[in-house]
Amino acid sequence: MQANQSIDFSTVDWNSVPEKKAEFIYYEAIARLNSIHKNIDAITNKALGMLSFSLPILTALTGYFVLQWGNASTPILAMSISAAIFLFAILLLLLLILLPRGLNSAQGEPAAYFTDNYYKNNMDNIFRGNIQTLHNCIHEDRKILYWRGNLFRGAIVLFTAFPLITVVVWAVFSSYCTR
């Protein structure tokens, strides 16, 4: 279940939430945060796979382009330039996905529980505080997930359009140069 909007936890009547229910909500929030982290990991792994496939292609294309600079025909040069631009854009999107960005942990550090006599609270109050914290963590990490997902979609679209556009560039320059 996903909340449609942010929750104002000061309006929640915590007295009507028994400890067992608070414990259930707490563990559900941890599970949700962990599922978001798994999705982020999956996108990162897919981006690494695409990167390991794209980087050698860009390297080979660049090498060919440099070696053939004076000898290649205009259509081949135009196609090489457009392919290099597409692959560079794809690599940039994939690298943005891989940038380190802090994710929230689902577990609290022991030092946090022993600060300001927090440990003296009953378990119900500890669950309540952690539920609020987890809600904020889920909200922040979901933004990271959506951001990386959108970058990955962009890379996929560019990767799909890359051969089509390079062939069109080659065809346009071929017809233009034969006139």
Summary of the structure (lengths in Angstrom):
residues: 179
radius of gyration: 25.7
end to end distance: 62.6
largest distance: 86.0
contacts: 459
relative contact order: 0.16
helix: 79%
strand: 0%
